[in-house]
Amino acid sequence: MHRPPAKTQPPGDVPAPPAGSPEGSPEGGPEGTRTHRAEAAARASWRCAVLTVSDSRTVDTDESGPRVRALFESAGHRVVRHGLLPNDEARVRARLADWLGAPDLDVIVVTGGTGLGSRDRSVEALRPLLEKEMPGFGELFRMLSFQEQVGTAAILSRATAGTAHGKVVFSLPGSRAAVELAMTRIILLEAGHALREARR
């Protein structure tokens, strides 16, 4: 199946959202949303954790986890946990449960294991730990993926997000292009807003 080529950014660059798009602009949206975003932006930088889930990648060959880390850090946030695990549902859930219980974390990103393969179990590992899901994240991510990267193959992604223990967790596909799309078009713009709501 032919897919349009993925749009990627050079390392270290954080692309600006399209001008005038409410979903891609911190200035967009109703007054209440703008106020909440402003309050979230005034808080200290986030303390983040990044987990790559893959049977084939190693610390040396993983591109997506380090890219998430670089994007967080270039936006002024701190990555205080960074790991890599195979597609083992029990091990992934145990790691996420440990991170969700840590007092020094705000935002968690998991990359990999969101497809339809028999070994893709990141979503199953995460969902029992969530207190509230954010279905809008997956919906928006798949819309952007359809429009900008892979076309109708976007339906194969089960990317999801939610909150637990006052933290926000995002489960992303394993490709670098997908990670950049989710981070630059959604997570870096809205994770602070989600944190504010989760801690009210």
FIDO-544829 format. One line per 4 residues: number of its first residue (from 1); their letters; for each residue x, y, z of N, C-alpha, C. Coordinates in steps of 0.001 Angstrom, whole numbers, always signed. Atoms other than C-alpha are relative to their C-alpha. Example, Ala and Ser with C-alpha at 12.3 -4.5 7.8 and 13.67 -1.06 7.14 Angstrom:
# FIDO-544829
1> AS> +890,-1190,+0,+12300,-4500,+7800,+900,+1200,+0 | -820,-1190,-60,+13670,-1060,+7140,-770,+1090,+730;
# end
This chain:
# FIDO-544829
1> MHRP> +848,-1196,+0,+0,+0,+0,+874,+1232,+0 | -792,-1231,+73,+1382,+3389,-977,-474,+974,+1062 | +318,-1009,-994,+1544,+5950,+1811,+759,+1276,-333 | -737,-1246,+225,+2437,+9633,+1512,+1223,+35,+889;
5> PAKT> -1200,-80,-836,+5958,+10357,+2785,-262,+808,+1257 | +177,-695,-1273,+6090,+11380,+6422,+734,+1326,-20 | -639,-1298,-134,+6866,+14996,+7183,+751,+35,+1320 | -801,-36,-1208,+9702,+15266,+9660,+734,+1316,+109;
9> QPPG> -739,-1223,-258,+11628,+18107,+11240,+1455,-341,+271 | -1394,+219,-364,+15390,+18440,+11558,+137,-121,+1509 | -196,+157,-1440,+16708,+17386,+14992,+116,+1355,+685 | -97,-1213,-802,+16234,+20049,+17625,-1018,+1066,-365;
13> DVPA> +975,-1008,+404,+13581,+21994,+15696,-1370,-359,+535 | +1387,+191,-404,+10133,+22412,+17191,-844,+822,-939 | +751,-761,+996,+7813,+23345,+14312,-1115,+810,+620 | +1086,-847,-474,+5398,+26179,+14861,-1316,-534,-514;
17> PPAG> +1302,+441,+480,+1702,+25272,+14686,-471,+880,-1143 | +510,-799,+1100,-147,+26422,+11571,-701,+1257,+512 | +581,-1269,-424,-1112,+30064,+11897,-1505,-21,-186 | +1444,-159,+107,-4761,+30725,+12615,-799,-1234,+305;
21> SPEG> +779,+1197,-293,-5700,+27160,+13571,-250,-72,+1491 | +297,-11,-1426,-7515,+27122,+16944,+617,-1188,+721 | -510,+1166,-684,-6407,+23560,+17720,+1516,+11,+82 | -1448,-14,-23,-2772,+24407,+17015,+569,+1267,+594;
25> SPEG> -473,-1273,-499,-2582,+27810,+18665,-408,+202,+1448 | +356,-264,-1391,-2390,+28538,+22390,-912,+1208,+164 | +850,-1177,-110,-4187,+31812,+21650,-1434,-281,-429 | +1325,+280,+530,-7171,+30091,+20056,-958,-504,+1055;
29> GPEG> +1003,+564,-885,-10414,+28965,+21639,-723,+1049,+816 | +782,-926,-809,-12945,+30518,+24023,+808,+564,+1159 | -733,-714,-1051,-11965,+32814,+26877,+399,-927,+1141 | -315,+903,-1099,-12151,+30077,+29528,+1191,-890,-321;
33> TRTH> -1119,+842,+405,-9796,+27850,+27576,+1291,+795,-9 | -1202,-847,+20,-7357,+30718,+27038,+488,+288,+1412 | -373,-264,-1392,-7427,+31501,+30754,+670,-1212,+626 | -573,+1223,-556,-6771,+27874,+31714,+1395,-257,-551;
37> RAEA> -1316,+196,+602,-3888,+27661,+29249,+1021,+967,+598 | -915,-998,-563,-2382,+30863,+30617,+410,-384,+1413 | -320,+427,-1362,-2594,+29568,+34187,+965,-1179,-17 | -889,+1161,+106,-977,+26283,+33135,+1393,+418,-435;
41> AARA> -1296,-445,+509,+1791,+28107,+31257,+806,+716,+1075 | -695,-738,-1048,+2606,+30142,+34353,+650,-925,+1028 | -571,+938,-961,+3474,+27005,+36326,+1427,-367,-387 | -1367,+426,+259,+6962,+25551,+36606,+25,-1027,-1122;
45> SWRC> -134,+980,+1076,+8305,+23302,+33871,-436,-1377,+484 | +460,+1344,-346,+6969,+19762,+33757,+1182,-914,+277 | -959,+1081,-235,+8874,+16805,+35134,-528,-1215,-757 | +511,+955,+980,+8611,+14161,+32457,+712,-1345,+70;
49> AVLT> -575,+1329,+157,+9208,+10455,+31890,-314,-493,-1405 | +151,+511,+1365,+9684,+8740,+28532,+319,-1491,-3 | -201,+1443,+85,+9294,+5008,+27901,-176,-466,-1437 | +101,+634,+1315,+10045,+3290,+24585,-341,-1472,+205;
53> VSDS> +393,+1403,-56,+8319,-72,+24105,+249,-611,-1375 | -374,+580,+1293,+9867,-2206,+21372,+746,-1310,+203 | -745,+1265,+0,+11092,-5731,+20678,+1269,+92,-833 | -1112,-67,+944,+13567,-4575,+18044,+999,+1108,+292;
57> RTVD> -894,-1123,-230,+15045,-1305,+19255,+806,-185,+1279 | -867,-19,-1169,+17893,-887,+21697,+253,+1441,+393 | -347,-1357,-417,+19212,+2106,+23592,+755,+724,-1109 | -804,-610,+1070,+21573,+2681,+20659,-790,+275,-1270;
61> TDES> +741,-155,+1263,+18988,+2327,+17863,-1339,+712,+156 | +1275,-685,-225,+15938,+3944,+19461,+106,+1463,-416 | +54,-1405,+414,+15097,+7254,+17760,-1168,+745,+638 | +1213,-679,-440,+11619,+7970,+19089,+79,+486,+1441;
65> GPRV> -121,-428,-1386,+12312,+8036,+22831,+905,+1210,+153 | -859,-1187,-77,+15294,+10400,+22477,-611,+1237,-650 | +647,-1150,+639,+13221,+12582,+20141,-1033,+626,+934 | +940,-528,-991,+10485,+12900,+22767,+760,+804,+1048;
69> RALF> -808,-680,-1012,+13137,+13798,+25309,+508,+1349,-504 | -535,-1237,+559,+14713,+16403,+23031,-1078,+1068,-137 | +1083,-967,+162,+11363,+18034,+22323,-457,+553,+1343 | +336,-492,-1334,+10479,+18222,+26012,+1045,+1011,+470;
73> ESAG> -1066,-848,-526,+13857,+19694,+26893,+124,+1311,-770 | -82,-1243,+776,+13853,+22204,+24036,-1141,+948,+330 | +1132,-838,-416,+10491,+23440,+25353,+128,+445,+1458 | -242,-476,-1357,+11979,+24012,+28811,-423,-952,+1101;
77> HRVV> +417,+973,-1004,+10803,+20840,+30571,+1153,-956,+333 | -1063,+902,-442,+12874,+18243,+32445,-442,-1449,-131 | +261,+1441,+80,+13029,+14527,+31668,+781,-659,+1128 | -639,+572,-1187,+13722,+12761,+34961,-40,-1528,+22;
81> RHGL> -4,+1454,+168,+12967,+9176,+33863,+31,-283,-1503 | -59,+378,+1413,+13820,+7507,+30538,+358,-1481,-60 | -240,+1434,+30,+13551,+3785,+29834,-388,-636,-1313 | +345,+792,+1180,+13164,+1083,+27200,-337,-1405,+462;
85> LPND> +446,+1342,-354,+11234,-2182,+27563,-493,-733,-1243 | +608,+762,+1094,+10176,-5012,+25229,-1521,+48,+96 | +1465,+50,+11,+6526,-5535,+24296,-485,-1088,+956 | +418,+914,-1058,+5714,-7244,+27588,-1013,+746,+854;
89> EARV> +1067,-770,-641,+2361,-6101,+28953,+212,+137,+1508 | -159,-48,-1456,+3102,-6993,+32576,+1138,+932,+404 | -1140,-856,-340,+6493,-5266,+32597,-296,+1470,-286 | +351,-1388,+330,+5162,-2154,+30872,-962,+555,+1048;
93> RARL> +953,-480,-1008,+2242,-1920,+33310,+694,+249,+1335 | -706,-189,-1269,+4558,-2374,+36292,+836,+1273,-15 | -805,-1223,+89,+6858,+396,+35058,-886,+1239,+73 | +891,-1157,-20,+3961,+2754,+34432,-624,+196,+1376;
97> ADWL> +556,-119,-1349,+2425,+1992,+37832,+1022,+626,+942 | -1058,-581,-820,+5763,+2817,+39440,+137,+1495,-276 | -128,-1410,+350,+6026,+6090,+37545,-1206,+813,+438 | +1197,-721,-424,+2432,+7041,+38297,-11,+242,+1502;
101> GAPD> -84,-188,-1442,+3190,+6644,+41979,+1141,+891,+444 | -1167,-821,-348,+6327,+8799,+41829,-422,+1453,+225 | +396,-1388,-278,+5962,+12250,+43409,+710,+1035,-859 | -793,-972,+761,+8501,+13851,+41062,-293,-42,-1497;
105> LDVI> +373,+65,+1416,+6633,+13312,+37757,-1321,+715,-248 | +1230,-663,+424,+3968,+15271,+35893,-565,-603,-1279 | +429,+448,+1323,+3839,+13982,+32306,+789,-1245,-389 | -630,+1252,+430,+4552,+10472,+30990,-357,-237,-1460;
109> VVTG> +234,+352,+1404,+4959,+9552,+27322,+556,-1389,-253 | -395,+1338,+433,+5057,+5963,+26085,-23,-3,-1515 | -32,+93,+1459,+6116,+5378,+22486,+207,-1446,-416 | -71,+1372,+474,+5509,+2072,+20717,-1099,-867,+586;
113> GTGL> +967,+971,-496,+3088,-825,+21064,-1448,+403,-113 | +1397,-447,+131,-90,+968,+19908,-690,-528,-1252 | +585,+511,+1241,-689,-949,+16674,-924,-1183,+222 | +932,+1119,-49,-2776,-4013,+15876,+681,-1360,+83;
117> GSRD> -720,+1262,-78,-55,-6655,+16081,-239,-710,+1326 | +247,+788,-1212,-335,-9445,+18624,+914,+414,+1144 | -943,-418,-1034,+2671,-8030,+20506,-207,+1461,+426 | +243,-1409,-321,+1314,-4453,+20595,-968,+82,+1179;
121> RSVE> +818,+70,-1212,+87,-4240,+24187,+147,+1231,+910 | -187,-1177,-853,+979,-760,+25427,-1324,+591,+478 | +1304,-550,-384,-2628,+412,+25410,-637,-865,+1079 | +560,+913,-995,-3729,-2686,+27319,+734,+117,+1339;
125> ALRP> -769,-181,-1235,-926,-2117,+29827,-402,+1271,+730 | +283,-1300,-595,-1910,+1509,+30394,-1427,+143,+504 | +1407,-327,-290,-5718,+1519,+30432,-443,-352,+1419 | +459,+297,-1371,-6251,-293,+33773,+541,+959,+1052;
129> LLEK> -612,-916,-955,-4048,+2320,+35448,-620,+1389,-31 | +543,-1345,+160,-5959,+5354,+34204,-1230,+221,+871 | +1211,-397,-702,-8511,+7159,+36314,-1004,+612,-968 | +851,-571,+1043,-9854,+9091,+33329,+735,-68,-1325;
133> EMPG> -578,-12,+1342,-9240,+8619,+29615,-280,+1336,-679 | +193,-1192,+828,-8861,+11482,+27151,-169,-461,-1450 | +183,+500,+1365,-10397,+10063,+23966,+276,+1044,-1065 | -258,-1062,+971,-10008,+13439,+22290,+1427,+15,-501;
137> FGEL> -1384,+31,+461,-6248,+12970,+22167,+154,-945,-1181 | -122,+963,+1087,-6439,+9822,+20057,-753,+437,-1240 | +795,-459,+1135,-9160,+11310,+17885,+743,+1093,-776 | -710,-1096,+657,-7169,+14468,+17190,+1293,-494,-642;
141> FRML> -1240,+524,+564,-3904,+12590,+16681,-268,-738,-1307 | +294,+752,+1234,-5488,+10251,+14113,-461,+931,-1120 | +395,-961,+1025,-7078,+13199,+12309,+1230,+665,-608 | -1214,-631,+504,-3711,+14968,+12051,+856,-982,-783;
145> SFQE> -774,+1027,+698,-2006,+11727,+11059,-589,-281,-1375 | +679,+200,+1287,-4597,+11200,+8327,+291,+1159,-948 | -156,-1179,+843,-4237,+14750,+7043,+1449,+242,-427 | -1362,-463,+232,-467,+15138,+7245,+1039,-1097,-226;
149> QVGT> -1062,+1002,+67,+1305,+11781,+7296,-361,-1277,-754 | +176,+1355,+542,-199,+8382,+6481,-1350,-238,-656 | +1298,+201,+636,-3670,+8962,+5067,-876,-945,+799 | +970,+859,-671,-6265,+6313,+5820,+638,-1061,+891;
153> AAIL> -682,+930,-910,-3646,+4101,+7509,-30,+513,+1445 | +126,-533,-1362,-4240,+6374,+10520,-951,-829,+851 | +948,+795,-786,-7062,+4028,+11527,+681,-1158,+716 | -696,+1121,-622,-4455,+1411,+12479,+646,+376,+1332;
157> SRAT> -610,-450,-1252,-3189,+3512,+15384,-1025,+21,+1126 | +856,-39,-1192,-4656,+3081,+18858,+550,+965,+1044 | -563,-996,-920,-2835,+6058,+20381,-1075,+496,+960 | +973,-405,-1009,-4501,+7108,+23611,+686,+833,+1073;
161> AGTA> -540,-803,-1090,-4066,+9264,+26697,-994,+8,+1143 | +878,-92,-1152,-5462,+9796,+30144,+726,+567,+1197 | -578,-537,-1222,-4850,+10936,+33697,-127,-1016,+1126 | +25,+819,-1207,-4053,+9160,+36958,+960,+594,+1010;
165> HGKV> -854,-480,-1085,-2652,+10274,+40309,+556,+1407,-285 | -419,-1356,+281,-2498,+13877,+39127,+1045,+125,-1085 | -956,-3,+1110,-358,+12981,+36119,-743,-216,-1307 | +558,+213,+1327,-1018,+12947,+32376,+897,-992,-731;
169> VFSL> -745,+1046,+695,+0,+9909,+30316,-459,-54,-1450 | +287,+110,+1422,+222,+9683,+26520,+656,-1270,-534 | -522,+1212,+639,+645,+6432,+24581,+7,+228,-1511 | -179,-387,+1404,+2037,+7085,+21088,+516,-1167,-823;
173> PGSR> -652,+974,+876,+3025,+5007,+18078,+1524,+88,+128 | -1442,+71,-154,+6674,+4053,+17781,+804,+757,-1032 | -787,-664,+1035,+7654,+5954,+14644,+381,+1411,+413 | -478,-1350,-321,+9679,+9132,+14928,-954,+1060,-543;
177> AAVE> +908,-988,+593,+7317,+10971,+12579,-1268,+145,+830 | +1216,-49,-816,+4291,+10043,+14693,+269,+695,+1330 | -392,-630,-1259,+6098,+11090,+17868,+98,+1515,-165 | -130,-1441,+234,+6967,+14488,+16397,-1361,+652,-197;
181> LAMT> +1329,-548,+232,+3405,+15018,+15235,-749,+163,+1314 | +728,-52,-1266,+1909,+14185,+18630,+595,+1031,+951 | -649,-914,-932,+4465,+16172,+20589,-192,+1462,-394 | -8,-1404,+411,+4535,+19352,+18522,-1385,+570,-263;
185> RIIL> +1331,-508,+351,+873,+19571,+17557,-1016,-153,+1129 | +981,+212,-1071,-811,+18352,+20753,+636,+84,+1388 | -468,+172,-1379,+1254,+17387,+23797,+649,+1257,+559 | -675,-1189,-515,+3504,+20427,+24134,-953,+1184,+148;
189> LEAG> +985,-1079,-86,+458,+22656,+23636,-1011,-208,+1119 | +1140,+241,-875,-2051,+20940,+25907,+281,-805,+1265 | -249,+814,-1200,-333,+18741,+28525,-108,+835,+1274 | +109,-863,-1178,-64,+21677,+30941,-1446,+298,+356;
193> HALR> +1425,-231,-205,-3753,+22419,+30490,-652,-1245,+617 | +541,+1251,-538,-4591,+18744,+31116,+444,-208,+1445 | -492,+113,-1376,-2400,+18749,+34234,-801,+885,+944 | +771,-920,-835,-4229,+21780,+35568,-1353,-587,+343;
197> EARR> +1321,+572,-239,-7564,+20045,+35144,+70,-1241,+887 | -128,+1244,-759,-6340,+16728,+36582,+273,+256,+1478 | -372,-304,-1390,-5142,+18459,+39762,-946,+955,+697 | +972,-891,-617,-8178,+20599,+40474,-738,-715,+1128;
# end
